[in-house]
Amino acid sequence: MANLILVAMLLLMVLIMGRVASGVAQPEAVPYSRFLQDLDAQVVSQVVIDSREVEWSRGEGPEAPRFRAVRVPGVDDGELVRQLHEMEVEFQAETSSEWWPLALIWLLPALLLAGVWIWILRNMMGGSRAQALSFGQSRAKIWDESSGQVTFEEVAGVDEAVAELREVVDFLRRPQRYAQVGARIPKGVLLVGPTGTGKTLLARATAGEAGVPFFTISGAEFVEMFVGVGAARVRDLFRQAREKAPCIVFIDELDTLGRTRAGAGSPVSNEEREQTLNQLLVEIDGFDPSGGVILMAATNRPDLLDSALTRPGRFDRQIVVDRPDLKGREAILRVHARKVTLEPEVDLRVVAARTPGFAGAQLANVINEAALLSVRRGGDRISMKDLEEAIDRVMAGLERTSRALIQKEQEIVAHHEMGHALLGILLPRADPVHKVSIVPRGSAALGVTIQTPLEDRYLLTEGELLDRLTVILGGRAAEEIVFGETSTGASDDLARATELARRMATQFGMTEGVGPLSLEQPDGSFLDSGAFARRSYSEETARRVDGEIRRLVEESYARALATLREHEQALRALARELRDREVMEGKEIIRSLREMGIEVRTGTSR
């Protein structure tokens, strides 16, 4: 819209200039003797006499040429007027020439250009002079009671965090109770947890329960390329908070703002960010929590925070908001299921059991995807099948039905996935197999074998890890048994197997060649399982580690080959069925194995 206004203004300027230039024709400047000659020749039709100049037209009509000449000093005006009267020439006198044509020609374009330039500058600086001058003002969003409150009723799966935050709510409601005892509420509450676990929702729910205004801003919104802007925004934020006390100030992604400051002599430094952090520390020290201002923040990288932020007296209370367990996932699903219509057959506990490790945002996405699938098939309620497909979408990606595999590739993928599935069923300590599919999903997966534990696990034994390592290598082993060679489809399996074996050797102390040593520590937060590890051992130890990794992978691969060769007939038959059907449930595979007379062990994990 702004660009259209600019173009319209420029076109208007061009049209006005053209109209004025075409409508006001300037007379030709000639010597005064030319006027006397035309007058003697009686070709003058109109004359305009000025104090300085004389203008005349030669001939009749609007197209007649016009001339002007500077009057010669000493010419008798009375004689000139008498002569014009005798010749019956129309004449008139003017004190000055018309000024408005010149003004339109020269001043109007200049004014329009100045206006366009000012408009461009205002848009570059934020739309107005007021915004330009408020560059250092806080950009925090304010949620008050009229914005729609969020309460703890809408938060599930994080009962421990809610219990801790209820104390903050009670302080905001009844501060005098704590003042009488002499208790001091924590100045800052830091919510620590993986992404998607509901840290921002918890902060909003705390403000909603207390019925106080809620200031929310991201740590990245403080830091600008101009030094001093971030510090000014911090000051303005706390000034606004004091004016609206009692209230809650929430800073999301605190690690963006509060990273550890560079030491003396460090080649990497960010003066603007460090000034902003220093100002934040000053403001935290300067405000009194008894005034009703509670500072909350969230991060998924607490290891990056400056120690000055996390010391007692600043963010002196840290609340871990972890991924929910089975009971918590079911509670979260029930909260999101209030907004949709479910079929009576839907069992949310089964859905929760199928989603281990899912955070609250992922569970909300599962419900939403199921609702979209229900609408797509023309239903008015969400069925269990919709939820199952939604889980597969979130875990493995969208189905790529347009990616058609040739028959040879279908056979390879079917045997590969059935190799994973058979080992997952036959090995006693492997996770139960829920579903096997050879429908391409996501950007690279040509098939998927989904294993779902029936309960949340926080510890894994060496035997369970070895079974898991064997299951990972089962796809490659099945390809070698059936086709006599392997394909590139096992590349991701090899990467996962190597990483698991490396962690068993360097972090878990589960190999004899290395011994019970922890040689690598994650270089990052405990919340980020994919962080790189710091190497802290010699080259000789590194060679032993490489040897143990190779031994673990080769022994697990040999075990996978032996187990699948023992059940090669079942492998081939089930792979053919999978190729024809494309999707098989784990219980269907177990039933087929039992019909073949193969004993399937069932343990506590099944």
C-alpha positions as CSV (number, residue, x, y, z in Angstrom):
1,M,0.0,0.0,0.0
2,A,2.8,2.4,0.9
3,N,4.5,1.8,-2.5
4,L,1.3,2.5,-4.3
5,I,1.0,5.9,-2.5
6,L,4.6,6.7,-3.5
7,V,3.9,5.9,-7.2
8,A,0.7,8.0,-7.1
9,M,2.5,11.0,-5.7
10,L,5.2,10.9,-8.4
11,L,2.6,10.5,-11.2
12,L,0.7,13.5,-9.8
13,M,3.8,15.6,-9.7
14,V,4.6,14.8,-13.4
15,L,1.1,15.5,-14.5
16,I,0.9,18.9,-12.7
17,M,4.3,20.0,-14.1
18,G,3.2,19.0,-17.6
19,R,-0.1,20.7,-17.4
20,V,1.5,23.9,-16.0
21,A,4.2,23.9,-18.6
22,S,1.8,23.4,-21.4
23,G,-0.8,25.9,-20.2
24,V,1.6,28.9,-19.5
25,A,3.6,29.7,-22.7
26,Q,6.4,32.2,-22.1
27,P,6.8,35.1,-24.6
28,E,10.0,35.4,-26.6
29,A,12.5,38.0,-25.4
30,V,13.5,40.5,-28.1
31,P,15.0,44.0,-28.2
32,Y,12.7,47.0,-27.6
33,S,13.3,48.2,-31.2
34,R,11.5,45.1,-32.4
35,F,8.4,46.4,-30.6
36,L,8.6,49.8,-32.3
37,Q,9.1,48.1,-35.7
38,D,6.0,45.9,-35.2
39,L,4.1,48.9,-34.0
40,D,5.0,50.9,-37.1
41,A,4.1,47.9,-39.3
42,Q,0.7,47.8,-37.5
43,V,0.9,44.1,-36.8
44,V,0.5,44.5,-33.0
45,S,-2.8,43.3,-31.8
46,Q,-2.5,43.4,-27.9
47,V,-0.1,45.1,-25.6
48,V,0.6,44.7,-21.9
49,I,2.6,47.6,-20.5
50,D,4.6,47.0,-17.2
51,S,6.9,49.3,-15.3
52,R,9.8,47.3,-16.5
53,E,8.7,45.4,-19.7
54,V,6.3,45.5,-22.5
55,E,4.6,42.4,-23.9
56,W,2.8,42.2,-27.2
57,S,1.3,39.7,-29.6
58,R,1.6,39.8,-33.3
59,G,-1.6,38.9,-35.1
60,E,-4.9,37.7,-33.8
61,G,-5.9,34.5,-32.0
62,P,-4.5,32.4,-29.2
63,E,-1.8,30.9,-31.5
64,A,-0.3,34.4,-32.4
65,P,3.4,34.7,-31.4
66,R,4.1,36.7,-28.3
67,F,7.1,38.8,-27.5
68,R,8.5,40.8,-24.6
69,A,11.1,43.5,-24.4
70,V,12.7,45.6,-21.6
71,R,11.6,49.2,-21.8
72,V,14.1,51.8,-22.7
73,P,14.5,54.5,-20.0
74,G,13.1,57.9,-20.9
75,V,10.3,56.7,-23.3
76,D,7.3,58.9,-22.9
77,D,4.4,56.7,-21.7
78,G,1.8,59.3,-22.7
79,E,3.1,59.4,-26.3
80,L,3.1,55.6,-26.4
81,V,-0.5,55.4,-25.1
82,R,-1.7,58.0,-27.6
83,Q,-0.1,56.1,-30.5
84,L,-1.7,52.8,-29.4
85,H,-5.1,54.5,-29.1
86,E,-4.9,56.0,-32.5
87,M,-3.9,52.7,-34.0
88,E,-6.8,51.1,-32.1
89,V,-4.6,48.5,-30.5
90,E,-5.9,46.8,-27.4
91,F,-3.6,47.6,-24.5
92,Q,-3.5,47.4,-20.7
93,A,-1.2,48.1,-17.8
94,E,0.1,45.7,-15.1
95,T,2.2,46.4,-12.1
96,S,3.8,42.9,-12.0
97,S,3.6,39.6,-13.9
98,E,1.6,36.6,-12.6
99,W,3.6,34.7,-10.0
100,W,1.6,31.5,-9.6
101,P,2.7,29.9,-12.8
102,L,6.3,30.2,-11.8
103,A,5.5,29.0,-8.3
104,L,3.8,25.9,-9.7
105,I,6.7,25.2,-12.0
106,W,9.4,25.6,-9.4
107,L,8.0,25.3,-5.9
108,L,5.5,22.5,-6.3
109,P,8.0,19.9,-7.6
110,A,10.4,20.8,-4.9
111,L,7.7,20.5,-2.2
112,L,6.6,17.1,-3.6
113,L,10.1,15.8,-3.7
114,A,10.7,16.9,-0.2
115,G,7.5,15.2,0.9
116,V,8.5,11.9,-0.8
117,W,12.0,12.1,0.8
118,I,10.6,12.6,4.3
119,W,8.1,9.7,3.7
120,I,10.9,7.4,2.7
121,L,13.0,8.4,5.7
122,R,10.1,7.8,8.1
123,N,9.4,4.3,6.7
124,M,13.1,3.4,6.9
125,M,13.2,4.4,10.6
126,G,10.0,2.7,11.6
127,G,7.1,4.7,10.2
128,S,7.2,7.9,12.1
129,R,9.4,10.3,14.0
130,A,7.9,9.0,17.3
131,Q,9.0,5.5,16.5
132,A,12.5,6.7,15.4
133,L,12.8,8.5,18.8
134,S,11.6,5.4,20.6
135,F,14.2,3.1,19.2
136,G,15.4,2.3,22.7
137,Q,12.0,1.6,24.1
138,S,11.0,-1.9,25.2
139,R,9.2,-4.1,22.6
140,A,7.6,-6.4,25.2
141,K,4.1,-7.5,24.6
142,I,1.7,-7.0,27.4
143,W,-1.0,-9.5,28.3
144,D,-3.6,-8.3,30.8
145,E,-6.9,-9.8,32.1
146,S,-8.7,-8.6,29.0
147,S,-6.4,-10.6,26.7
148,G,-7.8,-14.0,27.7
149,Q,-6.3,-15.6,30.7
150,V,-4.4,-18.9,30.7
151,T,-4.6,-20.8,34.0
152,F,-3.0,-24.0,35.4
153,E,-6.1,-25.9,34.3
154,E,-4.7,-25.7,30.7
155,V,-1.3,-27.0,31.8
156,A,-0.7,-30.7,32.2
157,G,2.1,-33.1,32.4
158,V,4.4,-30.9,34.5
159,D,2.9,-31.2,38.0
160,E,6.2,-30.5,39.8
161,A,6.7,-27.3,38.0
162,V,3.1,-26.2,38.6
163,A,3.5,-26.9,42.3
164,E,6.6,-24.7,42.5
165,L,4.9,-21.8,40.6
166,R,1.9,-21.9,42.8
167,E,4.1,-20.3,45.5
168,V,4.8,-17.4,43.1
169,V,1.1,-17.0,42.5
170,D,0.3,-17.0,46.2
171,F,2.9,-14.3,46.8
172,L,1.4,-12.1,44.1
173,R,-2.0,-12.5,45.6
174,R,-1.0,-12.2,49.3
175,P,2.4,-10.5,49.6
176,Q,1.7,-9.3,53.2
177,R,1.6,-12.9,54.3
178,Y,5.2,-13.4,53.4
179,A,6.2,-10.0,54.7
180,Q,4.9,-10.8,58.2
181,V,7.1,-13.9,58.4
182,G,10.1,-12.1,56.8
183,A,10.3,-14.5,53.9
184,R,11.8,-13.2,50.6
185,I,10.3,-14.5,47.4
186,P,12.9,-15.4,44.7
187,K,13.7,-12.5,42.5
188,G,14.0,-14.6,39.4
189,V,12.5,-17.9,38.3
190,L,14.3,-19.8,35.5
191,L,12.3,-22.4,33.6
192,V,14.7,-25.0,32.1
193,G,13.6,-27.6,29.7
194,P,13.7,-28.9,26.1
195,T,11.9,-27.1,23.4
196,G,8.1,-27.6,23.2
197,T,7.6,-28.6,26.8
198,G,5.4,-25.6,27.7
199,K,7.7,-23.1,29.4
200,T,6.1,-20.0,28.0
201,L,2.6,-21.5,28.7
202,L,3.6,-22.1,32.3
203,A,4.7,-18.4,32.6
204,R,1.4,-17.2,31.1
205,A,-0.6,-19.5,33.3
206,T,1.3,-18.1,36.4
207,A,0.2,-14.6,35.4
208,G,-3.3,-15.8,34.7
209,E,-3.7,-17.5,38.0
210,A,-2.4,-14.4,39.9
211,G,-4.5,-12.1,37.7
212,V,-1.6,-9.7,37.0
213,P,-0.2,-8.2,33.8
214,F,2.3,-10.3,31.9
215,F,5.2,-8.8,30.0
216,T,6.7,-11.2,27.4
217,I,9.8,-10.6,25.2
218,S,12.4,-12.7,23.6
219,G,16.0,-12.3,24.5
220,A,16.9,-11.6,20.8
221,E,14.7,-8.5,20.8
222,F,17.1,-6.7,23.2
223,V,20.2,-7.0,21.1
224,E,20.6,-4.7,18.1
225,M,23.6,-3.7,16.0
226,F,23.7,-0.3,17.7
227,V,25.6,-0.3,21.0
228,G,23.5,0.9,23.9
229,V,20.0,0.1,22.4
230,G,19.7,-3.2,24.3
231,A,20.6,-1.6,27.6
232,A,18.0,1.1,27.0
233,R,15.3,-1.4,26.2
234,V,16.1,-3.3,29.4
235,R,15.8,-0.1,31.5
236,D,12.5,0.8,29.8
237,L,11.1,-2.7,30.3
238,F,11.7,-2.6,34.0
239,R,10.4,0.9,34.2
240,Q,7.1,-0.2,32.6
241,A,7.0,-3.2,34.9
242,R,7.3,-1.1,38.0
243,E,4.5,1.1,36.8
244,K,2.2,-1.9,36.4
245,A,3.2,-3.8,39.5
246,P,2.3,-6.4,40.6
247,C,3.2,-8.1,37.3
248,I,5.3,-10.8,35.8
249,V,8.2,-10.1,33.3
250,F,9.0,-13.1,31.1
251,I,12.1,-13.3,29.0
252,D,12.1,-16.2,26.5
253,E,15.3,-17.7,25.1
254,L,17.3,-16.1,27.8
255,D,20.5,-17.8,26.5
256,T,20.4,-15.4,23.5
257,L,20.9,-12.5,25.9
258,G,22.6,-14.0,28.9
259,R,25.5,-16.0,27.4
260,T,28.7,-16.2,29.3
261,R,30.7,-13.1,28.7
262,A,34.0,-13.2,26.9
263,G,37.1,-13.2,29.1
264,A,39.9,-10.7,29.0
265,G,41.9,-11.1,25.8
266,S,39.2,-13.2,24.1
267,P,39.2,-12.7,20.3
268,V,35.4,-13.0,20.2
269,S,33.4,-10.4,22.0
270,N,30.0,-8.8,21.5
271,E,30.0,-5.4,23.2
272,E,26.3,-4.7,22.6
273,R,25.2,-8.0,24.1
274,E,27.5,-7.7,27.1
275,Q,26.3,-4.2,27.8
276,T,22.7,-5.5,27.6
277,L,23.5,-8.3,30.0
278,N,25.2,-5.9,32.4
279,Q,22.2,-3.7,32.4
280,L,19.9,-6.7,33.1
281,L,22.0,-7.7,36.1
282,V,21.8,-4.1,37.4
283,E,18.1,-4.0,37.0
284,I,17.6,-7.4,38.8
285,D,19.7,-6.1,41.7
286,G,17.8,-2.8,41.7
287,F,14.2,-3.9,42.0
288,D,12.6,-5.2,45.2
289,P,10.4,-8.3,44.7
290,S,8.2,-7.1,47.5
291,G,7.0,-4.5,45.1
292,G,5.2,-7.2,43.1
293,V,7.5,-7.6,40.1
294,I,8.5,-11.2,39.4
295,L,11.1,-11.9,36.8
296,M,10.7,-15.2,34.9
297,A,12.8,-16.6,32.0
298,A,13.1,-19.7,29.9
299,T,15.9,-21.5,28.2
300,N,16.8,-24.9,26.8
301,R,20.6,-24.2,27.2
302,P,21.3,-23.4,30.8
303,D,24.9,-24.4,30.4
304,L,25.4,-21.2,28.2
305,L,24.2,-18.8,30.8
306,D,26.6,-16.4,32.6
307,S,27.2,-17.5,36.2
308,A,26.3,-14.0,37.4
309,L,22.7,-14.6,36.2
310,T,22.2,-17.9,38.0
311,R,23.7,-17.0,41.3
312,P,21.5,-16.6,44.4
313,G,19.8,-13.2,44.5
314,R,19.1,-13.2,40.8
315,F,17.7,-16.2,39.0
316,D,17.9,-18.1,42.3
317,R,15.2,-20.7,41.6
318,Q,15.5,-23.0,38.6
319,I,12.5,-25.2,37.7
320,V,13.1,-28.1,35.3
321,V,10.3,-28.5,32.8
322,D,11.1,-31.9,31.3
323,R,9.3,-34.1,28.7
324,P,6.2,-35.7,30.3
325,D,6.0,-39.3,31.3
326,L,3.2,-41.7,30.3
327,K,0.7,-40.2,32.8
328,G,1.7,-36.7,31.8
329,R,1.3,-37.3,28.1
330,E,-2.2,-38.7,28.7
331,A,-3.1,-35.6,30.7
332,I,-1.8,-33.3,27.9
333,L,-3.7,-35.2,25.3
334,R,-6.9,-34.8,27.3
335,V,-6.3,-31.0,27.6
336,H,-6.0,-30.7,23.8
337,A,-8.8,-33.2,23.2
338,R,-11.3,-30.7,24.8
339,K,-11.3,-28.7,21.6
340,V,-12.0,-31.6,19.2
341,T,-14.6,-34.3,19.0
342,L,-13.4,-37.9,19.5
343,E,-15.0,-41.2,18.6
344,P,-16.1,-43.3,21.6
345,E,-13.5,-45.9,20.7
346,V,-10.5,-43.6,21.1
347,D,-8.3,-44.5,24.1
348,L,-5.9,-41.6,24.8
349,R,-3.9,-43.8,27.1
350,V,-2.9,-46.0,24.2
351,V,-2.0,-42.9,22.2
352,A,0.1,-41.7,25.2
353,A,1.9,-45.1,25.3
354,R,2.7,-44.8,21.6
355,T,4.4,-41.4,21.9
356,P,7.3,-41.8,24.3
357,G,9.6,-38.8,24.4
358,F,7.0,-36.5,22.9
359,A,6.8,-33.0,24.3
360,G,3.6,-31.0,24.8
361,A,4.0,-29.2,21.5
362,Q,4.3,-32.5,19.6
363,L,1.3,-34.0,21.3
364,A,-0.7,-30.9,20.4
365,N,0.4,-31.4,16.8
366,V,-0.7,-35.0,16.9
367,I,-4.3,-34.0,17.9
368,N,-4.3,-31.3,15.2
369,E,-3.0,-33.6,12.5
370,A,-5.6,-36.2,13.5
371,A,-8.4,-33.5,13.2
372,L,-7.1,-32.5,9.7
373,L,-7.1,-36.2,8.6
374,S,-10.6,-36.6,9.9
375,V,-11.8,-33.6,7.8
376,R,-9.9,-34.9,4.8
377,R,-11.7,-38.2,4.8
378,G,-15.1,-36.4,5.3
379,G,-15.6,-37.4,9.0
380,D,-16.9,-35.2,11.8
381,R,-15.1,-37.0,14.6
382,I,-11.5,-38.1,15.2
383,S,-11.1,-41.9,15.1
384,M,-8.3,-44.0,16.5
385,K,-7.1,-44.6,13.0
386,D,-6.7,-40.9,12.5
387,L,-4.6,-40.6,15.7
388,E,-2.4,-43.6,14.6
389,E,-1.7,-42.0,11.2
390,A,-1.1,-38.6,12.9
391,I,1.5,-40.2,15.2
392,D,3.3,-41.8,12.2
393,R,3.3,-38.4,10.5
394,V,4.9,-36.6,13.4
395,M,7.4,-39.4,14.0
396,A,8.4,-40.4,10.5
397,G,7.0,-37.6,8.2
398,L,4.4,-37.5,5.6
399,E,3.6,-40.4,3.3
400,R,5.3,-40.0,-0.1
401,T,2.8,-41.9,-2.2
402,S,4.1,-40.2,-5.3
403,R,7.5,-41.9,-4.9
404,A,7.0,-45.1,-6.7
405,L,9.7,-47.8,-6.2
406,I,10.6,-50.4,-8.8
407,Q,9.9,-54.0,-7.9
408,K,13.5,-54.8,-7.0
409,E,13.6,-51.8,-4.6
410,Q,10.3,-52.8,-3.0
411,E,11.7,-56.3,-2.3
412,I,14.9,-54.9,-0.8
413,V,13.0,-52.5,1.4
414,A,10.5,-55.1,2.5
415,H,13.2,-57.6,3.5
416,H,15.2,-54.8,5.2
417,E,12.3,-53.6,7.4
418,M,11.2,-57.2,8.1
419,G,14.7,-57.9,9.3
420,H,14.4,-55.0,11.9
421,A,10.9,-56.2,12.9
422,L,11.8,-59.9,13.3
423,L,14.8,-59.1,15.6
424,G,12.7,-56.7,17.5
425,I,10.2,-59.5,18.2
426,L,12.7,-62.4,18.7
427,L,15.2,-60.7,20.9
428,P,14.1,-60.8,24.6
429,R,15.1,-57.3,25.6
430,A,14.2,-55.4,22.5
431,D,11.4,-52.8,22.4
432,P,8.1,-54.2,21.1
433,V,7.4,-53.7,17.4
434,H,4.3,-51.7,16.8
435,K,4.2,-51.3,13.1
436,V,6.2,-52.0,9.9
437,S,5.7,-50.0,6.7
438,I,7.4,-49.8,3.3
439,V,5.5,-46.6,2.3
440,P,8.1,-43.9,1.8
441,R,7.9,-41.1,4.4
442,G,9.7,-37.8,4.8
443,S,12.5,-36.8,2.7
444,A,14.6,-40.0,2.7
445,A,12.9,-42.9,4.5
446,L,11.8,-45.6,2.1
447,G,10.4,-47.7,5.0
448,V,10.0,-47.6,8.7
449,T,9.8,-50.0,11.6
450,I,8.2,-48.4,14.7
451,Q,9.1,-49.8,18.1
452,T,7.1,-48.6,21.1
453,P,8.0,-49.4,24.7
454,L,5.0,-50.1,26.9
455,E,6.4,-48.0,29.7
456,D,8.8,-45.1,30.1
457,R,12.4,-46.1,30.6
458,Y,15.1,-44.0,32.3
459,L,17.8,-46.6,32.5
460,L,19.1,-49.1,30.0
461,T,21.2,-52.1,30.8
462,E,24.1,-53.4,28.7
463,G,22.1,-56.3,27.5
464,E,19.2,-54.0,26.4
465,L,21.7,-51.8,24.5
466,L,23.2,-54.8,22.8
467,D,19.7,-56.0,21.7
468,R,19.0,-52.5,20.4
469,L,22.3,-52.5,18.5
470,T,21.4,-55.9,16.9
471,V,18.0,-54.7,15.9
472,I,19.5,-51.6,14.2
473,L,21.7,-53.9,12.1
474,G,18.9,-56.3,11.3
475,G,18.0,-54.6,8.1
476,R,21.5,-54.9,6.6
477,A,21.7,-58.5,7.7
478,A,18.4,-59.4,6.1
479,E,19.6,-57.9,2.8
480,E,22.8,-59.9,2.9
481,I,21.0,-63.2,3.7
482,V,18.3,-62.8,0.9
483,F,20.2,-61.0,-1.9
484,G,23.8,-61.9,-1.1
485,E,24.7,-58.2,-1.0
486,T,23.8,-55.0,0.8
487,S,22.4,-51.7,-0.4
488,T,22.8,-48.0,0.5
489,G,19.5,-48.2,2.4
490,A,21.4,-49.3,5.5
491,S,23.6,-46.1,5.7
492,D,21.5,-44.5,8.4
493,D,21.4,-47.8,10.4
494,L,25.2,-47.9,10.3
495,A,25.5,-44.3,11.5
496,R,23.1,-45.0,14.4
497,A,24.9,-48.3,15.3
498,T,28.3,-46.7,15.3
499,E,27.1,-43.8,17.5
500,L,25.5,-46.2,20.0
501,A,28.6,-48.4,20.1
502,R,30.8,-45.3,20.6
503,R,28.7,-44.1,23.6
504,M,28.9,-47.6,25.1
505,A,32.7,-47.5,24.9
506,T,33.4,-43.9,25.8
507,Q,30.5,-42.8,28.1
508,F,28.9,-45.9,29.6
509,G,32.0,-47.9,30.4
510,M,30.5,-51.1,28.9
511,T,33.6,-52.5,27.1
512,E,36.5,-54.6,28.5
513,G,39.1,-53.0,26.2
514,V,38.4,-49.5,27.5
515,G,37.2,-50.4,31.0
516,P,34.8,-48.5,33.3
517,L,36.0,-45.1,32.2
518,S,34.1,-42.0,31.0
519,L,36.2,-40.7,28.2
520,E,33.8,-38.2,26.7
521,Q,31.5,-35.7,28.3
522,P,28.7,-33.9,26.3
523,D,29.9,-30.4,25.4
524,G,26.5,-28.8,25.9
525,S,23.4,-29.0,27.9
526,F,22.0,-32.2,29.3
527,L,18.8,-31.2,27.5
528,D,20.5,-31.5,24.1
529,S,21.3,-35.2,23.5
530,G,22.8,-34.3,20.1
531,A,25.6,-32.1,21.5
532,F,29.1,-32.8,20.4
533,A,31.4,-34.5,22.9
534,R,34.8,-33.3,24.1
535,R,37.6,-35.8,23.6
536,S,39.9,-36.1,26.6
537,Y,42.1,-39.1,25.9
538,S,45.3,-40.1,24.2
539,E,45.9,-41.5,20.7
540,E,46.6,-44.9,22.2
541,T,43.2,-44.9,24.0
542,A,41.6,-43.6,20.8
543,R,42.9,-46.7,19.0
544,R,41.4,-49.0,21.7
545,V,38.1,-47.1,21.5
546,D,38.0,-47.6,17.7
547,G,38.7,-51.3,18.2
548,E,35.9,-51.7,20.8
549,I,33.4,-49.8,18.6
550,R,34.3,-52.1,15.7
551,R,34.0,-55.2,17.9
552,L,30.6,-54.2,19.3
553,V,29.2,-53.5,15.8
554,E,30.7,-56.7,14.2
555,E,29.5,-59.0,17.1
556,S,26.0,-57.5,16.9
557,Y,25.9,-57.9,13.2
558,A,27.0,-61.5,13.4
559,R,24.3,-62.1,16.0
560,A,21.7,-60.5,13.7
561,L,22.9,-62.7,10.8
562,A,22.7,-65.9,12.9
563,T,19.2,-65.1,14.3
564,L,17.8,-64.3,10.9
565,R,19.4,-67.3,9.1
566,E,17.7,-69.4,11.8
567,H,14.4,-67.9,10.7
568,E,15.1,-67.3,7.1
569,Q,11.9,-69.0,5.9
570,A,9.8,-66.7,8.1
571,L,11.8,-63.7,7.0
572,R,11.1,-64.4,3.3
573,A,7.4,-65.2,3.8
574,L,6.7,-62.2,6.0
575,A,8.7,-59.9,3.6
576,R,6.5,-61.0,0.7
577,E,3.4,-60.3,2.7
578,L,4.7,-56.9,3.7
579,R,5.5,-56.1,0.1
580,D,1.9,-56.9,-0.9
581,R,0.2,-55.2,2.0
582,E,2.8,-52.3,2.5
583,V,1.8,-52.0,6.2
584,M,1.7,-54.7,8.9
585,E,1.0,-54.4,12.6
586,G,3.4,-55.9,15.1
587,K,0.7,-58.2,16.6
588,E,0.0,-59.5,13.0
589,I,3.6,-60.5,12.6
590,I,3.6,-62.2,16.1
591,R,0.5,-64.1,15.1
592,S,2.1,-65.3,11.8
593,L,5.2,-66.4,13.6
594,R,3.2,-68.5,16.1
595,E,1.3,-70.0,13.2
596,M,4.7,-71.0,11.7
597,G,5.5,-72.7,15.0
598,I,8.1,-70.2,16.1
599,E,8.1,-69.4,19.8
600,V,7.9,-65.7,20.5
601,R,9.2,-64.7,23.9
602,T,7.0,-62.3,25.9
603,G,8.7,-60.4,28.7
604,T,7.6,-57.6,31.0
605,S,8.4,-55.0,28.3
606,R,6.0,-56.5,25.8
